Amino acid sequence: MDFIELILTSLELVAEQVEDLTEPVYEHYYSESPESRGLMDHMDLLMCGRMLNEVITLLVMPDEDLQVTLKFEVKTHASNGVQLEMYGQFFNAIYVVVRDTLGQKWTPEFDTAWQQRIDFLNKEIATAVG
């Protein structure tokens, strides 16, 4: 199983336990990136959920589709004051909430898949800026 399939499997397992990850993900994200809260004060829970879904899509998107999407997202969000490190912090918030939600169902394979994908996305985002 490749890392995208492993991430999808972990997300499916989480969906069996939790209806909506929006609140726990944002709670964790804001605790790790308090400056992000100020950038997102205008967003309601529905909008936050939509953004979370878009980021989850990035996590599982085929690599060949990623570059164009990332360039658009980075450019759009930069105009709103989003710093590059905030992307990694948000990916990490999703990872932590999924891992903690799964508890004993979390496997070393899931961990490796998530870490590899987050590392890859962080590198791709850094190159999308240039």
C-alpha positions as CSV (number, residue, x, y, z in Angstrom):
1,M,0.0,0.0,0.0
2,D,1.4,3.4,-0.9
3,F,1.4,6.4,1.4
4,I,-1.7,8.0,-0.1
5,E,-3.7,4.8,0.3
6,L,-2.5,4.6,3.9
7,I,-3.6,8.2,4.6
8,L,-7.0,7.4,3.0
9,T,-7.3,4.3,5.1
10,S,-6.5,6.2,8.3
11,L,-9.1,8.9,7.4
12,E,-11.7,6.2,6.7
13,L,-11.1,4.7,10.1
14,V,-11.4,8.2,11.7
15,A,-14.7,8.8,9.9
16,E,-16.0,5.7,11.6
17,Q,-15.3,7.3,15.0
18,V,-15.8,11.0,14.5
19,E,-18.4,12.8,12.4
20,D,-16.4,16.0,12.0
21,L,-12.7,16.8,12.6
22,T,-13.1,20.6,12.1
23,E,-13.2,21.7,15.7
24,P,-10.4,19.5,17.1
25,V,-8.1,20.2,14.1
26,Y,-8.6,24.0,14.5
27,E,-8.2,23.8,18.2
28,H,-4.8,22.1,17.8
29,Y,-3.8,24.3,14.9
30,Y,-4.5,27.5,16.9
31,S,-2.6,26.2,19.9
32,E,0.4,25.6,17.7
33,S,0.0,28.7,15.5
34,P,-1.8,31.4,17.5
35,E,-1.1,34.0,14.9
36,S,-3.3,32.0,12.5
37,R,-6.4,32.6,14.6
38,G,-6.2,36.3,13.8
39,L,-6.0,35.6,10.1
40,M,-9.1,33.4,10.3
41,D,-11.4,35.4,12.7
42,H,-13.7,36.2,9.8
43,M,-14.4,32.5,9.1
44,D,-17.3,30.5,10.5
45,L,-17.1,26.8,11.3
46,L,-18.6,25.9,7.9
47,M,-15.9,27.8,6.1
48,C,-13.3,26.3,8.3
49,G,-14.7,22.8,7.5
50,R,-14.5,23.6,3.8
51,M,-10.9,24.6,4.1
52,L,-10.1,21.5,6.0
53,N,-11.6,19.4,3.3
54,E,-9.5,21.2,0.7
55,V,-6.4,20.5,2.7
56,I,-7.3,16.9,3.1
57,T,-7.7,16.7,-0.6
58,L,-4.1,18.0,-1.0
59,L,-2.9,15.3,1.3
60,V,-4.3,12.6,-1.0
61,M,-4.1,14.3,-4.4
62,P,-1.9,12.6,-7.0
63,D,1.5,14.3,-7.3
64,E,0.9,15.2,-11.0
65,D,-2.0,17.4,-10.1
66,L,-0.4,19.0,-7.1
67,Q,1.9,21.7,-8.6
68,V,-0.8,23.8,-10.2
69,T,-3.0,23.6,-7.2
70,L,-0.3,24.5,-4.7
71,K,0.9,27.5,-6.7
72,F,-2.7,28.8,-6.8
73,E,-3.2,28.2,-3.1
74,V,0.1,29.7,-2.0
75,K,-0.4,32.8,-4.1
76,T,-4.0,33.3,-2.9
77,H,-3.2,32.7,0.8
78,A,0.0,34.9,0.7
79,S,-2.2,37.9,-0.1
80,N,-4.1,37.2,3.1
81,G,-1.0,37.1,5.2
82,V,-0.5,33.3,5.4
83,Q,3.2,32.4,6.1
84,L,4.8,29.3,4.7
85,E,5.2,27.6,8.0
86,M,1.5,27.8,8.7
87,Y,0.8,25.2,6.0
88,G,3.0,22.7,7.8
89,Q,1.4,23.6,11.1
90,F,-2.0,22.9,9.6
91,F,-0.9,19.6,8.1
92,N,0.5,18.7,11.5
93,A,-2.7,19.6,13.3
94,I,-4.6,17.2,11.0
95,Y,-2.0,14.5,11.5
96,V,-2.1,14.8,15.3
97,V,-5.9,14.8,15.5
98,V,-6.2,11.7,13.2
99,R,-3.4,9.9,15.1
100,D,-4.9,10.7,18.5
101,T,-8.4,9.8,17.4
102,L,-7.3,6.4,16.1
103,G,-5.4,5.6,19.3
104,Q,-4.5,1.9,19.2
105,K,-5.6,1.6,15.6
106,W,-2.8,4.0,14.6
107,T,0.1,2.0,13.0
108,P,3.7,2.7,12.3
109,E,2.8,2.5,8.6
110,F,0.2,5.3,9.0
111,D,2.8,7.4,10.8
112,T,5.4,6.9,8.1
113,A,2.9,7.7,5.4
114,W,1.7,10.9,7.1
115,Q,5.2,12.1,7.8
116,Q,6.4,11.4,4.3
117,R,3.4,13.2,2.7
118,I,3.6,16.2,5.0
119,D,7.4,16.5,4.3
120,F,6.7,16.2,0.6
121,L,4.0,18.8,0.7
122,N,6.1,21.2,2.7
123,K,8.9,21.0,0.2
124,E,6.4,21.4,-2.7
125,I,4.9,24.5,-1.1
126,A,8.4,26.0,-0.6
127,T,9.1,25.6,-4.3
128,A,5.7,26.9,-5.3
129,V,6.7,30.3,-3.9
130,G,9.6,30.7,-6.3
